[in-house]
Amino acid sequence: MFADLNVPVPTLTKQQLNQAASKKGKGKQEQSGPAPAFTPAQIASIESRIDLLVHLGYSVLAFNQTVERKVDPKTFVNTLDPLLGQLRKRPGVVYLKRLTIVLDEDSEKGFGLTNGNAALFTPYDLLALVPTTAGSFSLACLTHTQPTPLTTHIISLPLTLPRLPFNLRHTLVRAALKNGAVFEINYAGALGGEGDPALSIPSGSESGAGAKRNWWAAAREVARVTKGKGILVSGGVFNEADLRAPRDVANLISILGVAQDVAHDASTKVAQSLILRAQTRKTYRAVLSEPKVVIPEGTPISQPADVEMADAQSTPAASRGESQPGGDVPPAGSNGKKRPLDQAGRTGTNPAVPPVEGQEGPGMDGASRKKKKKNKGMAPAS
């Protein structure tokens, strides 16, 4: 399974947005069906791009809607729902919806990703952030990767800028990777940068040969800091001539210094696990299911309690010297050892040492000693 999680859609004009917003704000009768906001020419261009992506071997496509600075609930319009209703269904191809927010200095005060606006982000399958300042990058790595209904699992870096506007600190990168986020590299920058959302920033107007040079330097730095872990490779291209097959993309990423298998997983396993983790936005604290204990039939559940009660009852009986029913086991001694039941044991003599004639043992009483002396005195004369 090969996935391209950044298929940009054309930006709607203000007239189209106002038309969609006006139809969105009307009564319930007008909200029964989504209003088509894209022109037939735009739909034909997107269909042609999808056909080429499917021909190249991609089976999972995520259409990307880009918003700059912040999401204003008064003017925000979901343009992907009408788009998916106009596209032709293809067997074996999965369509996903993605929202990307480009952050700048004004976005550090807040860009609309709050619980009050959670209903606006619920229809989207993936949420992504493009930080362009040090403060927004720290905010994206530490705060918005926590398991919440508004978790952003994709951090897309502006690689076509003259230089990265922030340092890729190991602590921030490790924290984001630990929370399940990935760092996205769009190979559109290696081909000239057209379609890169960073170009919408006033300081990021460089394109062409300069954008390629900036992309290679920044992408190599990302591969060095992350050590190849958590790298997602996407397209992000508008022109059909810039689209590349998955194997070509893997060879392109391997030049950055990552292993060949890591470059292959950047568009397969990483994307698959990302889509699975993104579904946890609809669960409580990223828990997919509630584990249940299944006990096989016929298993005595109360057996351990019965054994403990039997042991507790047998211990006092053994300490009192009582014999257990059903056996001739002698009681235990004071030191816990069993004594043999014989005559010598009861008289106190040692059974291992045979008695010697004429030797007084510890078990002889006074009468037996007098009897021995009398017998010696009455010995017959020879």
Secondary structure as GFF3:
##gff-version 3
##sequence-region A 1 382
A	DSSP	beta_strand	2	8	.	.	.	ID=ss1
A	DSSP	alpha_helix	14	24	.	.	.	ID=ss2
A	DSSP	three_ten_helix	30	32	.	.	.	ID=ss3
A	DSSP	alpha_helix	40	56	.	.	.	ID=ss4
A	DSSP	beta_strand	58	68	.	.	.	ID=ss5
A	DSSP	alpha_helix	80	86	.	.	.	ID=ss6
A	DSSP	beta_strand	94	103	.	.	.	ID=ss7
A	DSSP	three_ten_helix	106	109	.	.	.	ID=ss8
A	DSSP	three_ten_helix	115	117	.	.	.	ID=ss9
A	DSSP	alpha_helix	118	121	.	.	.	ID=ss10
A	DSSP	beta_strand	126	131	.	.	.	ID=ss11
A	DSSP	alpha_helix	134	142	.	.	.	ID=ss12
A	DSSP	beta_strand	154	156	.	.	.	ID=ss13
A	DSSP	alpha_helix	170	178	.	.	.	ID=ss14
A	DSSP	beta_strand	182	186	.	.	.	ID=ss15
A	DSSP	three_ten_helix	189	191	.	.	.	ID=ss16
A	DSSP	three_ten_helix	197	200	.	.	.	ID=ss17
A	DSSP	three_ten_helix	202	204	.	.	.	ID=ss18
A	DSSP	alpha_helix	209	226	.	.	.	ID=ss19
A	DSSP	beta_strand	231	234	.	.	.	ID=ss20
A	DSSP	three_ten_helix	240	242	.	.	.	ID=ss21
A	DSSP	alpha_helix	246	254	.	.	.	ID=ss22
A	DSSP	alpha_helix	260	265	.	.	.	ID=ss23
A	DSSP	alpha_helix	269	278	.	.	.	ID=ss24
A	DSSP	three_ten_helix	279	282	.	.	.	ID=ss25
A	DSSP	three_ten_helix	284	286	.	.	.	ID=ss26
A	DSSP	alpha_helix	303	319	.	.	.	ID=ss27
A	DSSP	alpha_helix	343	347	.	.	.	ID=ss28
A	DSSP	alpha_helix	366	377	.	.	.	ID=ss29
###
